[in-house]
Amino acid sequence: MNTPKDAVQPGGEPVAQARAFSSHDHTLCSGHALALAEEMAQERNLRLTPVRRRALEILLEAHRAIGAYEVLERLSEEGFGKQPPVAYRALDFLVDHGFAHRIRRLNAFVACGHPGEDHAPIFLICRDCNAVAEAEGGPVRNALDAAGAAVGFVVERASIEAVGQCPSCASVAA
């Protein structure tokens, strides 16, 4: 299932817009993402179990990277289990099926901003507050593929992360 880049969700907000650094209706944003994940899971015959669904909800609650142990702590408080595999299995499922991304620099996870779309994300990470915005990285990925092809290398997977300051933290620093 591909969502057009100009699609809008209920309330008129663009579906594919990175919102982590801008003011928006977060309840609408996260509610739409969860509904889309449930629809995608059903279409793909995937089991979005209660623990997987709750892990996704936790990631959707804030536009920042969240570590597996923070997810585990929240799951444990809600009775889903206290052992690390509980969180890691749920997070692995979400990443494997395009509902979340792993942010390697932070050893953490963030909900996918474009579930269901074939996209090449670039992660913009605020060095102060750890907010993460997912930006379209198609041109960067094309350049990476071309650089690899020039030496006979085929890029199969890439994760591009950029560190800087979000607008809120930059304005505080100014």
C-alpha positions as CSV (number, residue, x, y, z in Angstrom):
1,M,0.0,0.0,0.0
2,N,1.5,3.3,-1.0
3,T,0.2,6.6,0.3
4,P,0.5,9.5,-2.1
5,K,2.8,12.3,-0.8
6,D,0.0,14.8,-1.1
7,A,-2.5,12.7,0.8
8,V,-4.2,14.3,3.8
9,Q,-5.3,12.7,7.0
10,P,-8.5,13.7,8.8
11,G,-8.2,17.3,9.9
12,G,-6.3,18.2,6.7
13,E,-2.7,17.5,7.8
14,P,-0.5,16.1,5.2
15,V,0.3,12.4,5.9
16,A,3.9,12.5,4.7
17,Q,5.0,15.7,6.4
18,A,7.7,15.4,9.0
19,R,6.1,17.0,12.1
20,A,8.7,16.4,14.9
21,F,10.0,20.0,14.6
22,S,6.7,21.8,14.0
23,S,3.5,22.4,15.9
24,H,0.7,20.0,15.0
25,D,-2.2,18.0,16.4
26,H,-0.2,15.1,17.9
27,T,-3.2,13.1,18.9
28,L,-4.4,13.2,15.3
29,C,-1.0,12.4,14.0
30,S,-0.4,9.4,16.3
31,G,-4.0,8.2,15.9
32,H,-3.7,8.2,12.1
33,A,-0.3,6.4,12.2
34,L,-1.7,3.7,14.5
35,A,-4.8,3.2,12.3
36,L,-2.6,3.0,9.2
37,A,-0.4,0.4,11.0
38,E,-3.5,-1.7,11.9
39,E,-4.8,-1.5,8.3
40,M,-1.4,-2.5,6.9
41,A,-1.0,-5.4,9.4
42,Q,-4.4,-6.7,8.4
43,E,-3.7,-6.4,4.6
44,R,-0.4,-8.2,5.1
45,N,-1.8,-10.9,7.4
46,L,0.5,-9.8,10.2
47,R,-0.3,-10.1,13.9
48,L,-0.3,-6.7,15.6
49,T,-0.5,-8.3,19.0
50,P,-1.3,-6.2,22.1
51,V,2.3,-5.9,23.1
52,R,3.4,-4.9,19.5
53,R,0.5,-2.4,19.3
54,R,1.4,-0.9,22.7
55,A,5.1,-0.7,21.7
56,L,4.1,1.3,18.6
57,E,1.8,3.5,20.7
58,I,4.7,4.2,23.0
59,L,6.9,5.2,20.0
60,L,4.1,7.4,18.6
61,E,3.6,9.3,21.9
62,A,6.6,11.5,21.2
63,H,8.6,12.5,18.2
64,R,11.9,11.4,19.8
65,A,14.0,8.3,19.8
66,I,13.1,5.9,22.6
67,G,15.4,3.2,23.8
68,A,14.3,-0.4,24.1
69,Y,14.7,-0.4,27.9
70,E,12.4,2.7,28.2
71,V,9.8,0.8,26.0
72,L,10.3,-2.3,28.2
73,E,9.8,-0.2,31.4
74,R,6.5,1.2,30.0
75,L,5.4,-2.3,28.9
76,S,6.3,-3.8,32.2
77,E,4.3,-1.1,34.1
78,E,1.3,-2.1,32.0
79,G,1.7,-5.8,32.7
80,F,3.3,-7.0,29.4
81,G,6.3,-8.6,31.0
82,K,9.6,-7.5,32.5
83,Q,12.2,-9.4,30.4
84,P,14.1,-7.6,27.6
85,P,12.9,-10.0,24.9
86,V,9.4,-8.7,25.3
87,A,10.4,-5.2,24.1
88,Y,13.0,-6.3,21.6
89,R,10.7,-8.8,19.9
90,A,8.0,-6.2,19.6
91,L,10.4,-3.5,18.3
92,D,12.1,-5.9,15.9
93,F,8.6,-6.8,14.5
94,L,7.8,-3.0,14.1
95,V,11.1,-2.4,12.3
96,D,11.0,-5.5,10.1
97,H,7.5,-4.5,8.8
98,G,8.1,-0.8,8.3
99,F,6.2,0.6,11.3
100,A,9.3,1.9,13.1
101,H,13.0,2.6,12.4
102,R,16.1,2.0,14.5
103,I,18.2,5.1,15.1
104,R,21.6,3.6,15.4
105,R,23.4,6.7,16.7
106,L,21.1,6.7,19.7
107,N,20.6,3.0,20.0
108,A,16.9,3.7,20.0
109,F,13.7,3.5,18.0
110,V,11.2,5.9,16.4
111,A,7.9,5.3,14.8
112,C,8.0,5.5,11.0
113,G,6.7,8.8,9.6
114,H,5.7,7.2,6.3
115,P,4.4,3.7,7.0
116,G,3.3,2.0,3.8
117,E,5.4,4.1,1.5
118,D,8.5,3.0,-0.3
119,H,10.8,5.7,0.9
120,A,14.4,6.5,1.7
121,P,14.4,8.3,5.0
122,I,17.0,10.6,6.4
123,F,16.8,11.0,10.2
124,L,17.3,14.5,11.5
125,I,18.3,14.2,15.2
126,C,18.4,17.1,17.6
127,R,21.6,16.8,19.7
128,D,19.9,18.5,22.6
129,C,16.4,17.0,23.0
130,N,16.8,13.9,20.9
131,A,13.7,14.8,18.8
132,V,13.8,12.9,15.5
133,A,12.3,14.1,12.2
134,E,12.1,11.8,9.3
135,A,12.9,13.6,6.0
136,E,12.7,12.3,2.5
137,G,16.2,11.2,1.4
138,G,15.5,10.0,-2.2
139,P,18.1,12.2,-3.8
140,V,20.7,11.3,-1.2
141,R,20.0,7.6,-1.6
142,N,20.2,8.0,-5.4
143,A,23.7,9.6,-5.0
144,L,24.7,6.8,-2.6
145,D,23.5,4.1,-5.1
146,A,25.5,5.9,-7.9
147,A,28.6,6.1,-5.8
148,G,28.4,2.4,-5.1
149,A,27.6,1.5,-8.7
150,A,30.7,3.4,-9.8
151,V,32.9,0.9,-8.0
152,G,30.7,-2.1,-8.7
153,F,29.0,-2.1,-5.3
154,V,25.2,-2.6,-4.9
155,V,23.8,-0.8,-1.8
156,E,21.2,-3.0,-0.3
157,R,20.4,-1.0,2.9
158,A,21.4,2.4,4.2
159,S,20.5,4.4,7.3
160,I,21.3,8.1,7.0
161,E,21.3,10.1,10.3
162,A,22.1,13.8,10.6
163,V,22.7,15.4,13.9
164,G,22.1,19.1,14.6
165,Q,19.6,21.3,16.5
166,C,15.9,21.4,16.1
167,P,14.2,24.8,15.8
168,S,13.1,24.9,19.4
169,C,16.6,24.1,20.8
170,A,18.3,26.5,18.4
171,S,16.0,29.3,19.4
172,V,16.8,28.6,23.1
173,A,20.5,28.6,22.4
174,A,20.3,31.9,20.5
